[in-house]
Amino acid sequence: MGNLFGKSSSKAKVSRVTEHDKAVLQLKQQRDKLKQYQKRIELQLGKDREMAKKCLATGRKERAKTLLRKKKYQEKLLSNADAQIETIEKLASDIEFAQVEAQVISGLKVGNEALKKVNEILSIEEVEQILDETRESIEKQQEIDALLNGVLTEEDEDEVLAELEQLVGGQDEEKATEEEDIGERLPVVPEDEPTPEKRRKEKDSERSGKKIALEA
């Protein structure tokens, strides 16, 4: 029969708490217990001192002396607890720092493996070839840019001016040829043929002559 009350235990989530985390947690718990123990001792020291004062006041000197001995012993325990707390805190800090160092080393290892794979893909010869090709392409592009930006020699400028004059002269010849062709296609106006203005003036002169003749 299968598991009737839940999912399979194989599908349970893996805990992210490491052994180092557990060790640090235990150390901190022990530190907290020591601090609580210190508080109890400090309270007891105050009580023993007050009790010793009362015993002296009532004439019980030996009882007061015993209480003070107890107080002295507890003070030593308190001092030892301080040293133990300091040791525990240092040990916990060392473990936590060791975890950070382990993570850094793991990251360096992964990075080193990745770098090795990249170096296997590209050899020194291939890198040098790529750099040479890139350098040649840049130089060629710079030459093209220099030509396009008008960086020419004096000889180049002279050739450009000569070609410009040749083009201008060719345009003048084409224009003259076109004007001659247009002139040949226009009709020729006879010089002896009277114009409308000339005919009007001739008619006016004839009328004036007829008028003079009638008056005579």
Secondary structure, DSSP 4 states (H G I P E B T S, - for coil): ---SSSS-GGGSPPP---HHHHHHHHHHHHHHHHHHHHHHHHHHHHHHHHHHHHHHHTT-HHHHHHHHHHHHHHHHHHHHHHHHHHHHHHHHHHHHHHHHHHHHHHHHHHHHHHHHHHHHHS-HHHHHHHHHHHHHHHHHHHHHHHHHTT---HHHHHHHHHHHHHHHHHHHHHHHHHHHHHHHHSPPPPSSSPPHHHHHHHHHHHHHHHHHHHH-
